Amino acid sequence: MKMNAPQRIFAVTTLCLALILACSKDFEDIVQGSFDFTFDGSNEEDGFVFEASKTDFILEPERMVSNVSYFMKYDNLDGKGYYIGTENDTVRANDTITIQNFNLSYRYMPIDTGMHKVKVLAWDSNKNEKELELLYNVKYASFSFLLGKGTDDFIINSQNPVTVTLLRDKETSSPDSDRNQDFEITYQLENGTGKLYLDDGAYDAGEPFQLPKGVTEFGYLPETLGEHKLTMTAKAPDGATITNELILNIGNVNFTFRATAASSQVELDTNLAVNIDLQTQDEESEVTYDISHSFSADSQGAGTVRNQNGGVMDAGTFRDIAPGNFNFTFEDDALGQRKIYFDIRDSNGQTKRDSVEIEVANIPFTFSGNAESNQVFMNQRTQLNFNIKSNGNTDNIEYFLTYNLEEGNGRVTGINGNTITNNTDYPVNLGNFPLFYMPETLGTHRISFLVTDSYGQTVGPLEIDLDTEELELEFNASTNSSEVLVGQRGTVALSLIEKGDYDGVSYELNYFISGGSAALYNGNSEITQSRYFSVNPGSFAYDFIPEQAGTYEITFLLRDSNGQILEEKVILVVGNNDFTVNMTPSKATEFSNFPVGIIVDIDEVPEGANDNYTAFFSSSQNGSLSVNGVTYGPGEEFPLGAGVNNLTYTGLEPGQHNIILSVESGSDVTRTANTTITYDQVDFTFTAGAQKSDITVGETTGLNFNISESVGSSDCTMRFSMNGNALIRDNNGIEVSPGNSYAVNTGNFNWTLEGTNESTVRLVFTVRNDTGLEKTVDITVNVTAKDYTFTSSGTLQQAYTGGQVDINFNISEIGIGGDTYEMYFSANGNNGSF
C-alpha cells in the first residue's frame, strides 16, 4: 500500500519515539545523573585546653565522576576552638574547604574548657550533603601547687621562710601568648600586715608576679603580731588556677637575759662586777633593746650601778643596750643587803627582768676546804685542808670553826691529835690549816663546817663528802703447776699487797681443802685447816702434799683487823703417773691403698714408770692402722708400749686423712696426738680396639690395648666378659677366660681374638689398679661363616645320546679358605651319568 506524506511522517515519528523509549530502558542501570558518598570522622575526645587533638575525616564517593566536586565546613555549636591543617594553617569556622584528598587529617585546638560540640558538613556539586557531630572534652592540664613554711613560729620584723612548689604534667599555653611557661602568682593577707621578699625584690599583697615551675623560697617579713592568714593563688599559662592558704603565727623575737653578780658579798666602797648577758633569737633582726635598774623595797639602802663603759646608770631610767655580754659594776658605802632588779625592754614592748642580791659587808672573809681524797678507808686517818682568807683589816678579829657530822660515824682531830667535839667552837686562824678525820663506819660520810668571826659574820656551811671503803688490798693465790702427782710437793704461792699506807692494821689467814685428803705445809710443819693464823703483807708460799689422785680446791680466807674478809681459790689436779704422746708419719703424702709408717712415742712422767697403754684411732677418711702385723679399724683398741712404737697407716680413699690417736694409761690418764696424711688417687686412661671389626670363622684379629697413668703408678689387672663365641689369647698366645683377672703392663700390649662361630662377639674389658680404680672399654667384632663361589660350564651345548661332554667346575674361596667340599648333581628327570 502506498502511503502519502503525512502518513510517512507520522510513522517515522512514531518509530523514533519507540526507539528512544527502548534505548532509555536499556541504559537505565548504566548511567545516572548523581552518585552518593559517605563521610566519617574520628577524633581524640579527651584533651587539654591549648593542646591540639588529632581529628581525621574520610570521604568516600559511591563512584568517582570527574565533573563532581566535594566541599566541607564546620561550625562550633558549643565551646571555642578551631582546626589546624597539615600545613599548620588555621581553618576558621564556616570556611568552605575544597576536598582534594578524601583522607583528611586536622587537629582541633580548643581555647576554653568544657564539652565542645562541633558540627561538620560535607557536600558535593550535586548538592548531596552529609553531616557529622564531633565531641571534645576539654580540661585544664593538671599542675601541683604546694605552699609551705619553714617553721611553725614566725618572728616579727624578720624574714621567715615560705616555700612555693609548682609542678606541671603538661606544658600547655595559649597559642596567642609568648609561650612563657611561668605561673602568675598573687597573694592576700588577713589579720595582719607583712610582705614577701624574694632575693632583693619585695612583692606586695595583691600585686601579680611571675614564678617558674619548681621550688621557690620566699622570706616573709611580718609587721604585726598575731595569726596571719596568707592566701596565695597560682595561675598556670593555660589559665588553670589553684589557691592555697597558710596560717602563720607571728611572735616577738625571743631573747634571754641574765644578771649575775660576781659575788654575793662586797666590801664597802668596792666595785663588784655584775654580768649582764643579753642574747637574741635572731641576730639579724632590727629589734632594739633598752635596760634599766631599780632596788627592791626591802633593800637596806641603794648604791651606784655603772654600765660597761663606766657610765653611771640612773635608777628607773632606760638606756640603749645591744645584745651581748657586758660587765656592769655596783658599789656602795653603806652596810646592808641589796636586791637590784634589772629590766630589759625591746622595741616591740616585750620586757624581761632578772635580779641579783648583794650584801655590802665590812671586812668579809672567805672559807673554803676539801679533803685530800674523797675515797677513804675504814679506821684510816685522812687529812682535811681548810683556808680562811680576808683582804680587809682583820686585827682583833677572831674566827671559830664548828662542824656537824650529818652522815656516818667518825672522829675529827686537830693537828696535835686532839679530838674536836661535834657542834663545839674550835678556834682557828686566818690562812691554811688542816684537820683530820677517821671514819669508823663504811659508806657515805658528810661533814658540814661553819666559820664565824667575832662579830657574828658566818660563812658556810661548807660540806665535805667522803666515801668510806674497806682497805684496798690485793690478795692472790696461785700454784706453780695446776697438776701434781700423788706424794709429790706442789707449791702454792700467796701475796698480800696493801694499796695504801695503812696504820695499825693486822692480818690473819685461814684455809680449807676439798676434793680429797691433802694438807698444806710450812716447811715440814703441817698447817691446820679452818684455823686463822697471823700473816704479814708481802709474798709467802706453802707446800701442798696430796695423798690420792683427784681434783682439789684450796680456799684461802684473809681477814684484816677491820673484819674485812678476802677469798682466793686455787685448783690442783692430782694424778698418778703421767705421760705425753707424739705421732710422726714417715711421709705427708702417698697414693691411696699404700701404707705409710707412723712412729708413736710415749714419754712417761716420771720416767721409767713402765705403765700399760691402750690406744684407738679415728680418721676423717676411710683407713686402717697396722700394729705388729695386725690391722685395726677406727675405734678398735690395740696395745702400745712406753717409748717408740712403729705403726702403719693405709688410706683407702683419696683426700686429707686427719688421724687422731687416743692413748689411755693404766693409771686412767688419757692423752691424744694427731697428724695429717694426704692420699692422692692414682689415675690412668684405658683405651682398646680391634684391628678388624669384621672377620670370618677361624680368622684371627689383633686386640690393641693401652694403659697410660697420668697420676702416680701402680700394678694393673684386666678381666673381660664376652657375648658370642670366640677364643681370646694374651700376648703370649695363652688362651684367657672371661671373668678371670690377668696381670697386665701399663703402656701398649696386644691380645688376639679368633672367631669360632658365626656371631657378633661383644667384649667388655675392665682394668683395675692397686688403688681399686677401674676403667672399662667395649669392643665388638662381627664373625661370619667362610664364603666361596662355585661355577660350572659344558664344553658343548648339544650332544648325541651316549656321547660324552666335558664339564668344567671352579670353586673360589673368599677369605682364609682351606675348607673341603662335597658336590652332588641332578639331571632334571633325564638319564645320564658322570
RASUL-V118713 format. One record per helix or strand of 3 or more residues. SS is the DSSP state (H for helix, E for strand). FROM is the first residue (numbers start at 1). TO is the last residue. Records with the same first field share a line. If there is no record, write none. Layout:
SS = FROM-TO ; FROM-TO
//
This chain:
H = 5-26
E = 37-43 ; 46-48 ; 53-61 ; 70-78 ; 81-84 ; 103-110 ; 114-124 ; 129-139 ; 143-149 ; 153-155 ; 159-168 ; 183-190 ; 194-198 ; 201-203 ; 209-211 ; 214-222 ; 226-235 ; 241-251 ; 255-261 ; 265-267 ; 272-280 ; 289-295 ; 304-306 ; 319-321 ; 324-331 ; 336-346 ; 351-361 ; 366-371 ; 375-377 ; 381-389 ; 399-407 ; 410-413 ; 426-428 ; 431-439 ; 443-453 ; 458-469 ; 473-479 ; 483-485 ; 489-498 ; 507-514 ; 518-522 ; 525-527 ; 533-535 ; 538-546 ; 550-560 ; 565-575 ; 578-585 ; 589-591 ; 595-605 ; 613-619 ; 623-627 ; 630-632 ; 638-640 ; 643-651 ; 655-665 ; 670-680 ; 683-690 ; 694-696 ; 700-711 ; 716-723 ; 726-729 ; 742-744 ; 747-755 ; 759-769 ; 774-784 ; 787-794 ; 807-814
//
